[in-house]
């Protein structure tokens, strides 16, 4: 067969006997490593291997991405027969090994991003050439989905990267640019053009006889030393300790990576691949992987593409954005908007304040340049998009306004009226408020149908979530515009209905308040913080409360005229006690739950022992961890039951991206299924009898349990 083409790839052979396999999965959004594709690939590779006229094979892509990775849709489905799944993985390994041991050179011509399974496909080739584009990423991101490279990547990478680098690439999910991948040994050559890449691939083939993979070469030495060298022993021992310290056993795939590398590198590669396959089956079928794939990949990916956008609404073009308030939030919003190519008017009370806000973008761009992530030209282009001003009239002509002034209803009322006077009647007005109901703020507007909440998280340049809040009169057009803007600045939007604190602030607040309750009830502060982090929270509740500031917590409570629950009053009284009696206001003033000495490390305030009487063994670690995580999940379900959240998935995404709820659980709502709904309700009922009515379980959750349903089955 001289030429061949199907829906996965094309095959051809030139006059010099060099075959070309061009991957082009036209029916998929990107090239993916699937069972159907690999079957076709193996059939064509076998033809090339058996054809005496073919001297070697170039494997490349007919699309901008070489291969995005394995098809997670396949892995997300329940796996009923583990043995059958294991045999399917071994089919992958066997086919790739036949290519590696064929005696004919295969070259991967990486013309676009090659991740996960795409990189593993490349590893089965004897030589790897990449274009030098900074848009190309090469690496193993699987650990972020709760799994690890299972098509040979874990077993083979130590032979070319060395033990330390392979562990870093796999356990950290590193996605390297071509030059770094070359320096680390992951690829063999970087070139500047497609033509040069194909020419060099052909040259390699015509000059290489009987190529041998490093893992098949008995003379090959592992970079940095093998497993029983001093460096190897130290590397694996250190990695084991670090994995335990960082994951606390919450991410089982990380431990499996260590086992695959430790066991596999000591035996022939074919036996090692069998070990890898067995551990991979365990990883894929774990509830952690299912949760991380569902929320961390499909959920976030769908949201990032604007899945929540109302249908039949025209695309809302945003060329000019007016930002009111040049504090840290407003400055951050200005930066991400300008980076996306929008013209930004950054308005503050004084021109000096506005210029200071622009300086924030300049500092971020300088850092990006120093790290090789930007250029002076890009910096100047971005900065030219930001115009600082103190004149309200300068926002005239804006397609979108984002108000980011202090959390004060009267102040927001003033700037809304001031801005609407020069804003086009059909333009959208967004408020970055984190707690004040949008329907209340919209009363200041003459056009409440165009008024919407666009809640960012700090620091804006790093935090991916944007919470879009729909008021009583907010139109679908305004929702569509807010989502179009969020997608344009490469953030992840979730849409929630109006409520005091909305979803994120309301549920995050339960985390810090429960931390204070535990402290008040006698638990040592270091234990509260340590257990929170051990269960997967990025920061302890006391430390994060300092970051937010106790003063802000008090202000939010005092500015809310609605009737308060006992738990809210209790939280407020504790905060006021720390502020008024002990002058502890938070990190900004250097004194909160922690002390913040200049030039030194923060440390827990010793006075906490006197303010809160500590009791030895006040509660077990199990009770403390449940109170911290259950409380967040319970409040999240209340938001779902009350219709604040529009879907379970949005709640999971918001909790993971908004305040760092542990991704291995799937998010604050999936957490209920993760630990078992019956156990969750039983715990909450017990906590209600001991700690108060804020542990009351909604009837809707009890109904789900009666029907043996998942939290994902709940319908608004």
C-alpha atoms as one frame of an Amber mdcrd trajectory, in Angstrom:
protein
   0.000   0.000   0.000   1.543   3.245  -1.148  -0.990   5.751   0.190  -3.767
   5.510   2.768  -6.190   7.853   4.493  -8.956   7.409   7.053 -10.646   9.631
   9.668  -7.618   9.304  11.970  -4.523   9.639   9.787  -2.957   9.521   6.358
  -0.019   7.427   5.152   2.322   7.951   2.230   5.817   6.942   1.097   8.182
   9.196  -0.864  10.609   8.205  -3.629  13.434   7.744  -1.097  11.513   5.188
   0.914  10.619   7.483   3.818   7.055   7.002   5.040   4.938   9.763   6.538
   2.137   9.154   9.019   0.166  12.364   9.442  -2.307  12.307  12.344  -5.471
  14.215  11.497  -8.533  13.333  13.562 -10.995  15.589  11.773 -14.005  14.444
  13.797 -12.406  15.440  17.122 -11.624  18.915  18.496  -7.971  17.824  18.671
  -5.868  14.740  18.011  -6.415  12.280  20.871  -4.901   8.951  21.836  -7.945
   6.680  21.603  -8.400   2.950  21.094  -9.798   3.464  17.584  -6.949   5.770
  16.600  -4.214   3.565  17.993  -5.679   0.523  16.217  -5.484   2.378  12.899
  -2.006   3.686  13.758  -0.686   0.214  14.563  -2.097  -1.207  11.307  -0.374
   1.456   9.233   2.872   1.186  11.239   2.868  -2.580  10.631   2.525  -1.987
   6.889   5.530   0.345   6.979   7.581  -2.098   9.055   6.854  -5.024   6.720
   7.433  -3.028   3.537  11.023  -3.705   2.438  11.082  -0.462   0.469  10.326
   1.675   3.537  13.494   2.779   5.325  11.747   4.554   8.203   8.710   6.521
   9.313   8.058  10.163  10.207   5.107  10.653  12.561   3.630  14.151  12.588
   0.305  15.959  12.763  -1.876  17.564  10.140  -3.311  19.872  12.797  -1.836
  22.729  14.882  -1.606  20.393  17.910   0.483  17.233  17.597  -1.666  15.371
  20.142  -3.514  16.752  23.166  -3.294  13.495  25.118  -5.429  10.514  25.942
  -9.207  10.632  25.595 -10.426  11.350  29.131 -14.001  10.691  28.021 -13.046
   7.038  27.893 -11.460   7.130  31.345 -14.351   9.064  32.899 -16.794   6.235
  32.223 -17.310   3.511  34.853 -14.947   0.602  34.216 -16.943  -2.550  34.851
 -14.248  -5.092  33.945 -10.785  -4.200  35.263  -9.196  -7.215  33.606 -10.524
  -6.198  30.202  -9.336  -2.641  30.773  -5.880  -3.925  31.760  -5.717  -6.013
  28.586  -6.622  -2.920  26.554  -3.687  -1.033  28.062  -1.373  -3.924  27.346
  -2.577  -3.803  23.714  -1.250  -0.210  23.637   2.080  -1.278  25.131   2.489
  -4.258  22.806   1.842  -2.182  19.690   4.241   0.566  20.730   6.902  -1.990
  21.601   6.608  -3.573  18.145   7.401  -0.162  16.658  10.342   0.350  19.027
  11.870  -3.060  18.268  11.035  -3.106  14.550  14.572  -2.292  13.429  13.291
   0.668  11.436  13.715   4.241  12.664  10.578   6.141  13.636  10.864   9.906
  14.122   8.321  12.099  15.896   8.082  15.452  14.116   6.371  17.458  16.827
   4.774  20.421  15.079   2.480  21.357  17.976   1.699  20.626  21.611   2.335
  17.011  22.640   0.934  16.151  26.055   0.252  12.940  27.945  -0.550  10.201
  25.477   0.758  12.389  22.657   4.164  12.548  24.313   4.052   8.816  25.035
   3.393   8.183  21.347   6.477  10.305  20.635   8.549   8.339  23.160   7.932
   5.177  21.170   9.726   6.884  18.293  13.526   6.642  18.236  14.098  10.356
  17.663  12.030  13.420  18.552  12.230  16.796  16.791  10.137  19.792  17.784
   9.428  23.189  16.318  10.797  26.002  18.473   7.451  27.780  18.940   6.779
  29.061  22.450   3.147  28.033  21.949   4.142  24.369  22.002   3.921  22.481
  25.292   5.500  19.087  25.903   4.894  17.096  29.060   2.857  14.792  31.255
  -0.129  16.638  32.796  -1.982  13.441  33.825  -1.391  13.868  37.566  -3.718
  16.898  37.419  -6.506  14.517  36.416  -5.784  12.096  39.252  -3.910   9.594
  37.080  -0.367   9.243  35.663   1.221   8.441  32.272  -0.026   4.933  31.551
   1.023   4.353  27.944   4.693   3.850  28.791   5.600   7.362  29.903   6.171
   6.550  33.567   8.352   3.514  32.881  10.362   4.983  30.027  10.969   8.599
  31.068  13.681   7.841  33.699  15.866   6.378  30.942  16.038   9.705  29.109
  15.287  12.285  31.795  16.933  10.651  34.779  15.148   9.779  38.016  14.864
  13.287  39.420  13.656  14.998  36.261  11.203  12.246  35.388   9.668  12.460
  38.858   9.411  16.240  38.532   7.795  16.077  35.096   5.258  13.458  36.151
   4.469  14.467  39.749   4.301  18.185  38.987   2.550  17.771  35.652   5.189
  19.947  33.982   4.331  21.217  30.507   7.648  22.399  29.107   8.394  24.610
  26.151  10.543  22.963  23.455  13.855  24.496  24.559  13.425  23.266  28.128
  12.312  19.843  26.899  15.486  19.730  24.782  17.721  20.739  27.690  16.136
  18.093  29.902  16.546  15.351  27.271  12.864  14.803  26.571  13.373  15.611
  22.893  16.446  15.425  20.692  16.323  18.475  18.442  14.569  21.840  18.094
  14.257  23.526  14.694  12.726  26.721  13.382  10.488  25.572  10.550   8.254
  22.737   9.394  10.432  22.239   6.327  13.608  21.937   8.398  11.888  19.564
  10.822  10.824  17.160   8.066  14.228  17.419   6.382  16.070  16.592   9.618
  13.687  13.722  10.327  14.360  12.294   6.899  18.119  12.719   7.319  17.975
  10.807  10.615  16.074   7.962   8.981  18.403   7.668   5.992  21.471   7.648
   8.258  20.228   5.324  11.004  20.275   1.540  10.899  18.711  -0.692  13.565
  17.854   2.051  16.077  17.735   1.052  19.725  15.687   2.647  22.474  17.576
   3.524  25.687  15.481   1.032  27.698  16.503  -1.736  25.270  20.182  -0.802
  25.293  22.054  -2.718  27.997  24.928  -0.249  27.756  22.708   2.792  28.370
  23.310   4.680  31.582  20.450   6.516  33.285  21.219  10.260  33.475  22.243
  11.140  37.017  22.616   7.523  38.062  20.422   4.443  38.448  18.230   3.428
  41.331  21.016   1.916  43.451  23.524   4.714  42.990  23.893   7.160  45.907
  22.089   9.838  43.899  19.322   7.416  42.894  18.691   6.223  46.449  18.648
   9.797  47.723  16.294  10.933  44.928  13.684   8.226  45.495  13.864   8.487
  49.283  13.470  12.252  49.104  10.638  11.985  46.586   8.785   9.521  48.772
   9.021  11.851  51.752   7.999  14.900  49.737   5.025  13.138  48.151   3.771
  12.090  51.566   4.304  15.573  52.966   2.609  17.371  50.087  -0.300  15.031
  49.324  -1.038  13.620  52.814  -2.297  10.510  51.042  -5.097  12.427  49.334
  -3.738  11.810  45.840  -3.025   8.061  45.569  -1.689   8.290  42.009   1.378
  10.150  43.235   2.405   7.169  45.359   1.753   4.840  42.430   4.198   6.801
  40.262   6.949   6.128  42.799   6.112   2.417  42.842   6.077   2.137  39.042
   9.469   3.825  38.712  11.049   2.058  41.701   9.882  -1.415  40.676  10.014
  -1.019  36.912  13.476   0.411  36.431  15.055  -2.691  37.954  13.536  -5.144
  35.457  13.211  -5.517  31.660  10.986  -2.895  30.073   8.238  -5.296  28.999
   7.752  -6.466  32.574   7.935  -2.864  33.768   5.150  -1.874  31.388   2.961
  -4.611  32.825   3.525  -3.180  36.309   2.714   0.283  35.004  -0.521  -1.000
  33.463  -1.661  -2.663  36.706  -1.086   0.477  38.757  -2.729   2.554  36.035
  -5.906   0.489  36.305  -5.940   1.166  40.055  -5.447   4.885  39.466  -8.137
   5.243  36.814 -10.725   3.368  38.861 -10.102   5.412  42.022 -12.810   7.831
  43.127 -10.180  10.575  43.287  -9.457  10.211  39.562 -13.147  10.155  38.676
 -13.699  13.333  40.690 -10.695  15.138  39.241 -11.555  14.193  35.670 -15.204
  15.215  36.066 -14.563  18.571  37.769 -10.945  19.397  37.041 -11.110  18.585
  33.347 -14.614  18.346  31.889 -16.294  20.744  34.311 -13.704  23.494  34.118
 -13.127  23.016  30.389 -16.857  23.365  29.674 -17.167  26.453  31.862 -14.079
  28.042  30.289 -15.711  27.710  26.868 -18.805  29.563  28.071 -21.130  26.596
  28.565 -23.422  28.666  30.818 -23.990  31.287  28.112 -27.692  31.829  27.302
 -28.530  30.437  23.888 -29.710  32.581  20.992 -27.955  35.700  22.328 -25.690
  37.509  19.879 -21.990  37.694  20.653 -21.214  40.826  22.667 -18.103  42.528
  21.322 -15.974  44.304  23.902 -13.377  46.718  22.611 -13.311  49.243  25.427
 -13.681  48.614  29.168 -14.160  51.241  31.843 -12.888  50.192  35.267 -13.950
  52.197  38.304 -11.455  51.998  41.145  -7.709  51.489  40.768  -7.101  49.512
  43.923  -5.632  46.004  43.806  -8.794  44.478  42.293  -9.400  47.227  39.735
  -5.729  47.252  38.743  -5.752  43.484  38.283  -8.902  43.640  36.152  -7.284
  46.361  34.048  -4.251  44.151  33.484  -6.146  41.037  32.309  -8.397  43.160
  30.091  -5.492  44.969  28.427  -3.609  41.694  28.036  -6.620  40.393  26.098
  -6.319  43.340  23.694  -9.051  45.581  25.087  -8.708  49.324  25.547  -8.988
  50.106  29.257  -9.947  53.333  31.006  -8.761  52.963  34.610 -10.593  55.564
  36.668  -9.841  56.493  40.267 -10.645  59.406  42.574  -7.249  60.980  41.825
  -5.034  60.789  38.773  -2.155  59.661  40.999  -4.264  56.763  42.244  -5.140
  55.798  38.672  -1.481  55.967  37.576  -0.512  53.810  40.529  -3.068  51.281
  39.337  -1.451  51.189  35.889   1.942  50.724  37.534   0.612  47.421  38.904
   0.356  46.113  35.322   3.833  47.355  34.526   5.298  45.449  37.472   3.521
  42.244  36.440   4.831  42.581  32.891   8.381  43.178  34.121   8.196  39.943
  36.100   6.895  38.091  33.047   9.819  39.357  30.969  12.351  38.360  33.648
  10.924  34.838  33.578  11.021  34.580  29.795   7.223  34.647  29.459   6.914
  37.972  27.688   8.869  40.558  25.734   9.455  44.294  25.961   7.312  44.728
  22.855   4.366  42.885  24.407   4.793  44.882  27.590   4.576  48.189  25.754
   1.593  47.007  23.710  -0.300  46.009  26.851   0.531  49.175  28.764  -0.529
  51.330  25.805  -4.008  49.870  26.213  -4.434  51.271  29.753  -5.388  54.936
  30.181  -5.450  56.214  33.776  -7.895  59.011  34.595  -9.809  60.774  37.350
 -12.498  62.068  34.978 -15.782  60.053  34.874 -16.456  61.303  31.331 -13.455
  59.369  29.995 -15.328  56.059  30.257 -17.731  57.317  27.592 -17.816  54.901
  24.669 -17.089  51.877  26.862 -18.782  48.610  25.937 -18.517  47.360  29.500
 -18.103  48.971  32.896 -16.641  47.085  35.831 -17.067  48.837  39.163 -14.414
  47.810  41.694 -14.703  50.428  44.434 -14.863  49.799  48.191 -17.702  47.614
  49.533 -20.053  50.439  50.460 -23.602  50.728  49.083 -23.642  54.534  49.119
 -20.309  54.784  47.314 -21.391  52.259  44.703 -24.670  54.147  44.258 -22.748
  57.346  43.557 -20.374  55.869  40.947 -23.198  53.982  39.228 -25.223  57.149
  38.657 -22.134  59.118  37.723 -21.047  56.549  35.145 -24.451  55.799  33.629
 -24.717  59.471  32.715 -22.035  58.953  30.043 -22.593  55.258  29.267 -24.484
  54.103  26.190 -27.994  52.901  27.012 -27.380  49.445  25.545 -24.048  48.896
  27.323 -23.432  46.545  30.256 -22.596  47.640  33.799 -20.875  45.078  36.033
 -20.085  45.279  39.736 -17.154  43.432  41.283 -18.852  43.332  44.685 -18.079
  40.212  46.713 -21.014  40.297  49.132 -23.644  42.979  48.414 -26.736  41.683
  46.549 -26.752  42.714  42.901 -30.481  43.410  42.979 -29.845  45.969  45.724
 -27.039  47.678  43.814 -29.107  47.627  40.613 -31.635  49.964  42.248 -29.141
  52.743  41.557 -29.322  52.001  37.856 -31.792  53.360  35.320 -31.217  50.191
  33.308 -31.247  47.252  35.760 -31.607  44.810  32.865 -28.016  45.721  31.917
 -26.713  45.469  35.485 -24.838  42.322  36.542 -22.295  41.096  39.071 -18.822
  40.210  37.801 -16.955  38.977  40.880 -13.192  38.496  40.504 -10.834  36.892
  42.998  -7.545  38.241  44.266  -4.951  38.360  42.829  -6.847  38.757  39.550
  -3.888  37.880  37.319  -3.544  34.453  38.978  -7.039  33.439  40.099  -8.944
  31.763  37.227 -12.534  32.018  38.484 -15.080  34.750  37.778 -18.442  34.498
  39.556 -21.177  36.105  37.469 -24.188  37.112  39.570 -27.669  37.529  38.119
 -29.951  40.089  39.751 -33.755  40.101  39.760 -33.923  42.118  36.545 -30.667
  41.090  34.842 -31.285  40.139  31.212 -29.937  37.148  29.315 -28.136  39.635
  27.089 -26.200  40.940  30.090 -25.360  37.382  31.166 -24.109  36.575  27.656
 -22.012  39.753  27.610 -20.432  38.966  30.993 -19.580  35.436  29.866 -18.184
  36.669  26.534 -15.949  39.080  28.435 -14.802  36.433  30.924 -13.945  33.951
  28.183 -12.114  36.684  26.248  -9.823  37.410  29.211  -9.228  33.639  29.584
 -10.984  33.196  32.910 -13.499  30.527  33.959 -17.056  31.819  34.518 -19.784
  30.310  36.673 -23.237  31.903  36.793 -25.112  32.130  40.095 -28.313  33.788
  41.234 -28.411  36.719  43.612 -27.955  36.261  47.350 -26.075  37.930  50.188
 -22.514  36.699  49.682 -23.620  34.900  46.503 -22.052  31.442  46.449 -18.291
  31.786  46.912 -18.129  34.432  49.655 -20.988  32.802  51.540 -19.473  29.314
  51.574 -15.888  30.441  52.020 -17.090  32.346  55.078 -18.131  29.092  56.752
 -14.546  27.833  56.505 -13.051  30.759  58.401 -15.903  30.879  60.925 -15.642
  27.165  61.727 -11.904  27.620  62.205 -12.640  30.321  64.792 -15.299  28.185
  66.480 -12.792  25.361  66.906 -10.313  27.836  68.349 -12.928  29.149  70.776
 -13.809  25.601  71.804 -10.264  24.849  72.882  -8.419  23.510  69.836  -4.857
  24.820  69.548  -4.515  27.135  66.507  -1.611  25.188  65.020  -3.758  22.042
  65.056  -6.637  23.807  63.287  -4.274  25.063  60.586  -2.341  21.819  60.204
  -5.414  19.597  59.848  -7.008  21.927  57.284  -3.889  21.720  55.109  -3.593
  17.973  55.679  -7.091  17.513  54.244  -6.138  19.480  51.144  -7.044  23.104
  51.811  -4.300  25.391  50.431  -4.237  27.625  53.527  -5.516  27.220  57.078
  -8.738  29.071  58.026  -6.956  31.417  60.432  -4.230  32.368  57.966  -6.691
  32.973  55.139  -8.871  35.075  57.449  -5.832  37.271  58.072  -5.356  37.577
  54.305  -8.957  38.710  53.815  -8.694  40.854  56.965 -10.768  40.707  60.116
 -11.755  44.321  59.549 -13.422  43.431  56.258 -15.304  40.548  57.908 -16.663
  42.935  60.523 -17.597  45.495  57.869 -19.496  42.913  55.803 -21.511  41.875
  58.863 -22.274  45.442  59.884 -23.310  46.522  56.376 -25.835  43.680  56.060
 -29.249  44.747  57.383 -30.781  41.255  57.175 -31.545  39.137  60.218 -28.550
  37.114  61.374 -28.229  33.450  62.356 -26.681  32.640  65.719 -23.573  31.296
  64.005 -23.117  34.620  62.175 -23.501  36.589  65.396 -20.993  34.303  67.066
 -18.491  34.827  64.260 -18.941  38.592  64.425 -18.469  38.692  68.206 -15.218
  36.749  67.936 -13.932  39.063  65.213 -14.882  42.216  67.126 -13.227  40.839
  70.245  -9.957  40.415  68.376 -10.219  43.857  66.762 -11.471  45.971  69.648
  -9.844  44.281  72.632  -6.576  43.090  71.117  -6.106  45.332  68.049  -5.742
  42.318  65.761  -7.036  43.315  62.335  -5.233  41.065  59.863  -2.144  40.668
  57.725  -2.279  44.141  56.204  -1.628  45.701  59.617   0.860  43.005  60.634
  -1.314  41.587  63.408  -4.117  39.052  63.159  -4.224  35.421  64.154  -0.600
  35.568  63.050   2.197  38.053  63.652   3.939  39.351  60.539   7.411  40.613
  61.507   9.097  42.729  58.848  11.593  40.658  56.928  10.644  37.490  58.828
   8.305  34.533  58.581   4.762  34.862  59.851   4.024  33.003  63.080   0.919
  32.341  65.130   0.244  35.070  67.674   1.213  33.812  71.116  -1.650  35.763
  72.650  -4.165  33.309  71.170  -3.413  31.025  74.117  -4.692  33.686  76.492
  -7.663  34.840  74.424  -8.868  31.277  73.792  -8.435  28.695  76.544  -6.819
  25.710  74.880  -7.814  22.231  75.945  -5.636  19.215  75.417  -7.282  16.809
  72.979 -10.399  19.002  72.693 -11.505  17.032  69.622 -10.059  14.225  67.529
  -8.357  15.052  64.243 -11.211  13.300  62.468 -13.832  15.567  64.067 -11.798
  18.706  63.357 -11.279  17.837  59.690 -14.952  16.960  59.240 -16.109  20.189
  60.798 -13.863  22.229  58.512 -14.827  20.469  55.263 -18.389  19.334  56.057
 -19.360  22.887  56.959 -18.334  24.208  53.551 -20.139  21.391  51.745 -23.302
  21.797  53.798 -23.490  25.509  52.976 -22.766  24.732  49.325 -25.700  22.338
  49.230 -27.911  24.982  50.808 -26.940  27.278  47.925 -27.930  24.512  45.518
 -31.240  23.815  47.252 -32.084  27.532  47.452 -31.365  28.073  43.765 -28.350
  30.324  44.284 -26.336  27.751  42.365 -27.655  26.719  38.978 -25.920  23.344
  38.920 -23.864  20.980  41.056 -20.971  21.308  38.631 -20.881  25.083  39.046
 -20.683  24.583  42.813 -17.773  22.192  42.440 -15.919  24.468  40.011 -16.539
  27.548  42.159 -15.301  25.870  45.329 -12.149  24.451  43.716 -11.134  27.551
  41.750 -12.626  30.168  44.065 -11.264  29.252  47.474  -9.260  26.075  46.978
 -11.577  23.288  48.119  -9.635  20.016  47.617  -9.875  18.890  43.991  -9.431
  15.201  44.867 -12.959  15.283  46.348 -14.357  16.753  43.144 -15.391  19.964
  44.906 -17.561  21.062  47.808 -20.698  19.306  46.508 -19.061  16.163  45.144
 -17.420  15.870  48.580 -20.807  14.706  49.929 -20.725  11.711  47.579 -16.993
  11.258  48.134 -17.393  10.489  51.836 -20.868   8.994  51.435 -24.146  10.894
  51.717 -25.402   8.759  54.588 -22.205   9.354  56.566 -22.305  13.060  55.781
 -25.875  13.492  57.025 -25.197  11.404  60.114 -22.173  13.570  60.976 -24.104
  16.806  60.453 -26.974  15.609  62.641 -24.511  14.783  65.402 -22.791  18.144
  65.022 -26.140  19.943  65.206 -26.891  18.349  68.562 -23.462  19.374  69.888
 -22.541  22.601  68.117 -25.665  24.392  66.907 -28.350  24.866  64.270 -25.912
  25.914  61.555 -25.425  22.158  61.065 -29.079  21.644  60.109 -29.380  19.405
  57.021 -31.753  20.589  54.247 -34.709  18.298  53.536 -33.655  18.138  49.878
 -30.461  16.314  50.836 -32.348  13.816  52.963 -34.661  13.180  50.005 -31.686
  12.388  47.787 -30.488   9.842  50.337 -33.937   8.207  50.526 -33.932   7.817
  46.741 -30.334   6.530  46.758 -29.320   9.387  44.461 -26.077  11.275  43.983
 -25.713  14.967  44.743 -25.267  15.311  40.978 -28.841  14.073  40.498 -30.286
  17.116  42.255 -32.406  19.247  39.944 -32.981  22.930  40.567
